[in-house]
Amino acid sequence: MELRGVHLDAPDGTTVLDGLDLVVPEGSTTVLCGPAGAGKSAVLRVLVGLEEHTEGDVLLDDIVVNAVGPRARDLALVLQDYVLHPHLDVHDNLAFATRLRRGHDKVELAERIDEVAAFLALDSMLDAKPADLEPAQRQRVAIGRALVRDALGYLFDDPFSAQADRVRTHVRSVTTQWQRDEQRTSLFTTSRADEALTMADRVAVMHRGTVHQTGTPDEVYADPDDLFVAAFLGQPPMNLLPATVGDTHVETPVASVPLDDALRAAIGERATVIVGIRPEHCQEPSTDPAPAAASAGEPLTAGAIAAQAEAGRQVTVAGRVDDAEWRGGTQLVYVGYDLDEEVEVMLEEIEDRLDFDLFQNFFVAELPSTDRRSAGQDVRFVVPRERVLLFDVETGARLRTS
């Protein structure tokens, strides 16, 4: 399934999709994620043929299907309102789409209904009508109807939204595993970044009618192309810090990043940049003064920190704790900082351009909870230099060193 340069306007002239490109590889589970209003549902409706786009092409199996009607496109679609047939019981709703196809195997259909109903916890209510079901149960019926069907592709519009958290995890897992086992081409939408990263083979991050970045979950999370992708993926979100470029360092309110030749080349003539650091990439040093190098995953000693900082391999974050949030095995440590009015205005302008909240006036570090922190303490963390990202102030684009 593919969209090439697709443009779609709302009836009032508002741009919904703006030259959007998207490829869903055959047999993949692709998740389109982004905030509310990004245009995710519109992508599905254009793919299935329910919305008529004004520019671009829709391709199925490498064939342009712009003029092909929805039924002939042979795509299974689960909408957010999960419309069911009220006069049919759960069993017949699950079977409905398949029964419309000539030549289906009745025995095979019955087996598939039983299997899908079992793992979606619908097997005890196959005789019930939709009016007798709770919203979460009706949503699972809509999901099951798509899973039972044999289609060219499968489109799921935020299909787990009505499920309670614990049930949601199970339904999401069994649904995506079924699709993978069947080697089905599937496109899901969600506004939850954690869900996208959990269930996808490929993630497409979308905002304001365009796809900002597509890749594996690891790629888009660890190597974001721009400020929006960096901020949207991750909980707690990436720390994004205003920074000034000096002769030897990039200075943020809580950290000083050493400049090497590669960083200087990436920054160019810019006087200001945005520095990005994920909370989980922070590490608290041990109190051992010996400068021995730490093994992978172990805390760095104070001596090792000094040696590596001197060599430019570590960035030190320092400040005073405003608050600490205990989370069982980990804790979130909040280090506040002040910004002058000129910098605050610059950050507001960036947020206005990107139409997304990016910045905060504190730095968050995610640390083991073994050494509990509390407000008022002075703290110091270290971050591997390669984990520190830089972004352009004007465009939000990533400043890459290679």
C-alpha positions in Angstrom: 0.0 0.0 0.0 1.4 3.4 -0.9 0.4 7.1 -1.1 2.5 9.4 -3.3 2.2 13.1 -2.9 -1.4 13.0 -1.7 -3.1 16.2 -1.0 -6.5 16.5 0.7 -8.5 19.6 1.7 -11.4 19.7 4.1 -14.7 21.2 2.9 -13.8 24.6 4.5 -10.5 24.6 2.6 -8.3 23.6 5.4 -5.4 21.4 4.4 -5.7 17.9 5.8 -3.0 16.0 3.9 -0.2 18.1 2.4 1.7 16.2 -0.3 1.9 13.1 1.9 4.1 10.2 1.0 3.7 6.8 2.8 4.8 3.3 1.9 3.4 0.3 3.8 5.7 -2.7 2.9 4.0 -5.9 2.0 3.5 -8.1 5.0 4.5 -5.4 7.5 2.8 -4.0 10.5 3.2 -0.3 10.1 1.9 2.2 12.6 1.1 5.8 11.8 1.4 7.9 14.9 0.9 11.5 15.7 -1.1 13.9 17.8 -4.9 14.5 17.4 -5.6 16.4 14.2 -2.4 15.2 12.4 -4.5 13.6 9.6 -4.1 9.9 10.5 -7.7 8.9 10.0 -7.7 10.8 6.7 -4.8 8.6 5.4 -6.9 5.5 6.0 -10.0 7.0 4.4 -8.0 8.0 1.3 -6.4 4.5 1.1 -9.7 2.7 1.3 -11.4 5.2 -1.1 -13.9 6.9 1.2 -12.2 10.3 0.7 -11.4 11.7 -2.7 -8.0 13.4 -2.7 -7.2 16.3 -5.0 -3.6 15.5 -5.9 -1.3 12.5 -5.8 -1.8 8.8 -6.3 -3.0 5.8 -4.2 -1.3 2.5 -5.1 -2.2 -1.0 -4.2 0.2 -3.8 -5.3 2.1 -1.1 -7.3 -1.1 -0.3 -9.3 -2.7 3.2 -9.2 -6.2 2.9 -7.9 -7.4 6.5 -7.8 -10.5 5.7 -9.9 -11.2 2.4 -8.2 -14.2 2.3 -5.7 -13.8 1.3 -2.1 -15.3 -2.2 -2.4 -13.0 -3.1 -5.3 -9.9 -2.1 -3.4 -10.4 -5.1 -1.1 -9.2 -3.4 2.1 -10.5 -4.3 5.6 -11.1 -1.1 7.6 -11.8 -0.7 11.3 -13.0 2.8 12.1 -12.9 4.6 15.5 -16.7 4.4 15.7 -16.5 0.6 15.0 -19.9 0.4 13.2 -21.6 -2.9 13.7 -24.8 -4.3 12.3 -27.3 -3.9 15.2 -29.7 -6.7 13.9 -26.9 -9.3 13.8 -25.3 -11.1 16.8 -21.6 -11.1 17.4 -21.0 -14.3 15.4 -22.7 -13.0 12.3 -21.0 -9.6 12.7 -17.7 -11.4 12.7 -18.7 -13.3 9.6 -20.4 -10.5 7.7 -17.6 -9.1 5.5 -16.4 -12.6 4.6 -19.9 -13.8 3.7 -20.1 -11.0 1.1 -17.3 -12.6 -0.8 -18.3 -15.4 -3.2 -16.6 -18.7 -2.9 -15.6 -18.5 0.8 -15.1 -21.8 2.6 -17.8 -22.1 5.3 -15.9 -24.6 7.4 -12.7 -22.4 7.3 -14.8 -19.3 8.2 -16.3 -21.0 11.2 -12.9 -22.1 12.4 -11.5 -18.6 12.0 -14.4 -17.1 13.9 -13.9 -19.5 16.8 -10.2 -18.8 16.9 -10.5 -15.0 16.7 -13.4 -14.9 19.2 -11.3 -16.9 21.7 -8.3 -14.6 21.7 -10.4 -11.5 21.7 -12.4 -12.8 24.7 -15.7 -12.8 22.6 -16.3 -16.5 22.7 -18.8 -16.3 25.5 -21.0 -13.7 23.8 -21.3 -14.9 20.2 -25.1 -14.9 20.5 -25.3 -11.4 21.9 -26.4 -8.3 19.9 -24.3 -5.2 19.8 -26.8 -3.3 22.0 -26.1 -5.8 24.8 -22.3 -5.2 24.7 -20.1 -2.6 26.4 -18.1 -0.2 24.1 -14.9 -2.1 24.6 -16.6 -5.4 23.6 -18.1 -3.8 20.5 -14.7 -2.5 19.5 -13.2 -6.0 19.8 -16.0 -7.3 17.5 -15.0 -4.7 14.9 -11.4 -5.7 15.2 -12.4 -9.4 15.0 -14.5 -8.8 11.9 -11.4 -7.5 10.1 -9.1 -10.3 11.4 -11.5 -13.0 10.2 -11.6 -11.5 6.7 -9.1 -12.3 3.9 -8.2 -9.0 2.3 -5.5 -7.3 0.4 -4.6 -5.0 3.3 -5.9 -4.1 6.7 -6.4 -0.6 8.1 -7.1 0.0 11.8 -8.0 3.5 13.0 -7.0 3.7 16.7 -8.5 0.3 17.2 -7.8 -0.1 21.0 -9.0 3.2 22.2 -12.0 1.8 24.2 -10.0 -0.9 26.0 -8.9 -0.6 29.6 -5.2 -0.4 29.9 -4.6 -4.1 31.0 -7.0 -5.4 28.4 -5.6 -3.0 25.8 -2.1 -4.5 26.1 -3.5 -8.0 25.6 -5.8 -7.1 22.7 -3.0 -5.2 21.0 -0.5 -8.0 21.4 -2.8 -10.8 20.0 -4.1 -8.6 17.2 -0.6 -7.7 15.9 0.7 -11.3 16.4 -2.2 -12.7 14.4 -1.5 -10.3 11.5 2.2 -11.2 11.6 1.5 -14.9 11.7 -0.8 -14.4 8.7 1.9 -12.2 7.0 -0.7 -9.5 6.4 -0.1 -6.0 5.3 -1.4 -3.8 8.1 -1.6 -0.1 8.9 -2.6 1.0 12.4 -3.0 4.6 13.7 -2.5 5.8 17.2 -1.9 9.0 19.1 0.2 7.1 21.7 3.9 7.0 20.8 4.5 4.2 23.3 2.0 2.0 21.6 3.4 2.7 18.2 6.9 1.8 19.3 5.7 -1.4 20.9 3.6 -2.9 18.1 5.2 -1.7 14.9 7.7 -3.2 12.4 7.8 0.3 11.0 6.7 3.6 12.5 5.6 6.7 10.5 5.5 9.8 12.6 2.9 12.3 11.3 2.0 15.9 12.1 -0.1 18.6 10.3 -0.8 16.4 7.3 2.7 15.2 6.5 4.9 12.3 7.5 8.0 13.6 9.3 10.0 10.3 9.5 9.5 6.6 8.8 11.7 3.8 10.0 11.9 1.0 12.5 11.0 1.8 16.1 14.7 1.9 17.0 15.5 4.2 14.1 12.9 6.8 14.7 13.4 6.8 18.5 17.2 6.9 18.6 17.8 8.9 15.5 15.1 11.5 15.1 15.2 13.7 12.0 13.7 16.8 13.6 12.5 18.4 16.8 8.9 17.2 16.4 9.9 13.5 16.1 12.3 13.9 19.0 9.7 15.4 21.3 6.7 13.2 20.3 8.4 9.9 20.8 9.4 9.0 24.4 7.9 9.2 27.9 9.1 11.2 29.7 9.9 13.3 26.6 13.3 14.3 25.4 14.9 17.3 27.2 15.2 20.1 24.6 17.5 22.9 25.8 18.2 26.2 24.2 22.0 26.6 23.7 24.5 29.2 22.6 27.5 28.3 20.5 30.9 29.3 21.9 34.4 28.8 20.8 35.0 25.5 22.6 31.5 24.5 23.9 27.8 24.6 23.3 26.3 26.1 26.5 22.9 25.1 27.8 21.3 26.2 31.2 22.4 22.9 32.8 25.2 21.4 30.7 28.2 22.3 28.6 28.8 20.3 25.4 32.4 20.1 24.2 32.9 21.1 20.5 34.9 18.8 18.2 35.5 19.2 14.5 32.5 17.2 13.5 30.1 19.2 15.7 31.6 22.5 14.5 31.0 21.4 10.9 27.4 20.4 11.7 26.7 23.7 13.5 28.3 25.9 10.9 27.7 29.6 11.4 24.8 29.2 13.8 25.0 31.1 17.0 22.2 29.2 18.8 21.0 25.6 18.6 18.7 23.3 20.5 20.3 20.4 22.4 18.4 17.2 23.0 19.0 14.7 25.7 16.7 11.8 26.6 16.1 11.3 30.4 17.1 7.6 30.3 20.5 8.5 28.9 21.5 10.2 32.1 23.7 8.4 34.5 24.7 9.3 38.1 28.4 8.8 39.0 29.5 6.6 41.8 31.6 8.1 44.6 34.7 6.0 43.9 37.5 8.5 43.0 39.5 5.9 41.0 39.6 6.9 37.2 39.0 3.3 36.0 36.7 2.9 33.0 33.3 1.4 33.8 32.0 -1.8 32.2 29.0 -1.5 29.9 25.9 -0.6 31.8 27.8 0.2 35.1 27.9 3.6 36.8 31.0 5.7 35.9 33.3 6.6 38.8 34.0 10.3 39.5 37.5 9.8 38.2 36.3 8.2 35.0 33.8 11.0 34.5 36.6 13.6 34.8 38.8 11.7 32.4 36.1 11.2 29.8 34.8 14.7 30.1 38.3 15.9 29.5 38.5 13.8 26.4 35.1 15.1 25.2 33.3 11.7 25.5 30.9 12.8 28.3 28.7 15.7 28.9 28.0 16.7 32.6 24.6 17.9 33.7 24.6 19.8 37.0 21.9 21.6 39.0 19.6 21.5 42.0 16.7 19.2 42.4 13.2 20.8 42.2 11.4 17.5 42.6 11.9 13.7 42.5 9.2 11.3 41.4 9.7 7.7 42.6 8.5 5.0 40.2 9.4 1.8 41.8 12.6 0.6 40.0 13.4 4.1 38.7 13.0 7.7 39.7 12.5 10.9 37.7 14.7 13.7 39.0 13.7 17.3 37.9 16.3 20.0 37.8 14.9 23.4 37.3 16.6 26.3 35.4 15.8 29.9 34.5 15.7 31.5 31.0 15.9 35.1 30.1 13.0 36.7 28.3 14.7 36.8 24.9 15.3 33.0 25.0 11.7 32.4 26.1 10.4 34.4 23.2 12.6 32.4 20.8 11.3 29.1 22.2 7.7 30.2 21.9 8.3 31.1 18.2 9.7 27.7 17.6 6.6 26.1 19.1 4.3 28.3 17.1 6.1 27.3 13.9 5.9 23.6 14.7 2.4 23.8 16.3 3.5 21.6 19.1 4.6 22.0 22.8 8.3 21.2 22.9 10.0 23.0 25.8 9.9 23.1 29.6 11.9 25.0 32.3 13.3 21.9 33.9 15.6 19.0 33.0 14.5 15.4 33.7 16.8 12.5 34.4 15.6 9.0 34.7 17.8 7.1 37.2 17.7 3.9 39.3 15.7 4.4 42.5 18.4 2.9 44.8 19.7 6.3 45.8 16.6 8.4 46.3 16.8 12.1 45.5 14.8 14.9 47.1 14.2 18.6 46.5 17.0 20.9 47.3 19.9 18.5 46.6 22.7 19.4 44.3 23.1 16.7 41.7 25.4 15.9 38.8 24.7 13.4 35.9 26.7 12.4 32.9 25.5 11.6 29.4 27.6 9.9 26.7 28.5 12.5 24.1 27.1 10.4 21.2 23.6 10.5 23.0 23.5 14.3 22.8 21.6 15.6 19.7 21.6 19.0 18.1 18.7 20.7 16.2 18.4 23.8 14.1 16.5 26.7 15.7 14.8 27.9 12.6 13.7 24.7 10.8 13.8 22.2 13.7 16.0 19.9 11.5 18.5 17.6 13.1 22.1 18.8 12.8 24.0 15.6 12.0 27.7 15.0 12.4 27.8 12.3 9.7 
